[in-house]
Amino acid sequence: MSTGHWHITPVNGYDISALEAWLAKNASCGKKFSFTIAPFTYFEPIEPVQLQIHLEPIRGKVEEDPELSDLFASAGWQYWGTFRSNYHVFATEDLEAQAHTDPELLEETLKKFFRQKLLSGFGLAVLSWFLLAFYYGSTTFFSLRYYPMQSLLMSSWVLPFALSVIGLLLVDLSYLFGLVHLLRYRRAVRHERHLPSSGKNQGGYLLLAGLLVLLPVTLNTLSLFWGMDYSPYPLEGSGFVTLQEIEGEDFVLTGDYMHNMDYISHEDTLLSCESWYFNQYGMFPDRKDTPALIVQANRFRFPFLAQALVDEIEEKGAYFARLGYYWHGEGNEFQSLPLPEGLDYAALYRMNEGRMYLLARRGGTVLRVQYRGTHDLTDYLDRFAQLLEML
Amino acid sequence: LGSKERGPLTEPMYYVLMSFLKQDMCGTDITQFVEHKTRGRVRLGPGTLYTLLAKFQEEGYLEETLVEGRKRTYRLTAKGRTAYEEELARLRACVLDGEEESR
């Protein structure tokens, strides 16, 4: 038993004459239109036959209208289904048959259909605006300019925003071209001209490209709405170095929950890198001499991206102090560290007032540790290497 | 549609209204009536007839009287009859004008 065929709809969904010609061509190749899903069309196998196809714009309900099918059936047309909630599809072997015999009335019908689609276009524009607004995050274009790798790779909004802009542009363009096709068709009907289909309209691929670009953004957005992006886990057994491990067991941590995390914050979305965050502070966290530890890690899908981030941080080393709220100051001193087993890169930045910044990379994972206190972070390099191995 | 503001009815519109003068009709009855009446000169495509029926209902020229399975039956309203008679008067005037000028 032969099976059906899926095809990408190559023509614009509002180019009526091109669509009719495409469906008729498929029928002549033994493929009967059945239904559509987004930019795809499904065909059932039939005996190859020369047919005339007519697309009747849907007014109101999308389901088959018995009266409409009956009227067409009595004129020799067979109902095949609906095309994208836009048209009822009819076919006849009579190549001279006319579904519409009053051009004035057809023009009026097309005018209403065009208005409907124009309104939907406004709906699409509003939807586009919401999606773009959703991803237009707090990170500014300033940071994108000066820290492109950090902004592009680690921010959860830059990549989805860029993909949304591209995808929506393609979809909106496809829609706009469709409206232009509809206008041309209407004009041809008004002047009782036959609008021949060149068969070269490939506008359907524009929609496909737009939807493909928007697909990861949609998945990303859904995972954000359902909270699938955030999965914290307990500090105990996590392998993270703690402030007490550095300062000693007797060291008293602040009671402030925000500054004394007993869990590891962990996020992972489709369009941003996987990230971990952990911090601990001593008593009175707002004081400049209070010991503190902030550990951040980011895993990239490709190690070269991790290296690009390390390069950027190294390059911006002179301005490094800007990166953290508590870490501003001058007098940074860069020190390349001997690599323990498993690490591909390690460096330490010593700043004034006992502050340090450790940067390490293992494969696609970058670790950044900020510390303020009396101890030396290099003493814990092996522990950080172990942590990177565990992540 | 059919009123003085909207201009004259098209031929299919005129004949569809005419088909209801003597009895209630369903879609296929209308097609047969028009074909018979005009001896095949005026053809009513199924898309045109469907659009017209919806439009005439919307304008209050027709109203649905019966739904039997896939078949719907309609009747002419007073408003529809007036529209038809106005069009008939207009056509008569056109013919008279033409004949007078030809003499």
Interface residues (C-beta under 8 A of the other chain):
Chain A: H54 E56 R59 P66 E67 L68 S69 D70 L71 F72 S74 A75 W77 Q98 A99 H100 T101 D102 E104 L105 L106 E108 T109
Chain B: T10 E11 P12 M13 G27 T28 T31 V42 R43 L44 G45 P46 G47 T48 L49 Y50 T51 L52 L53 A54 K55 G69 R70 K71 R72
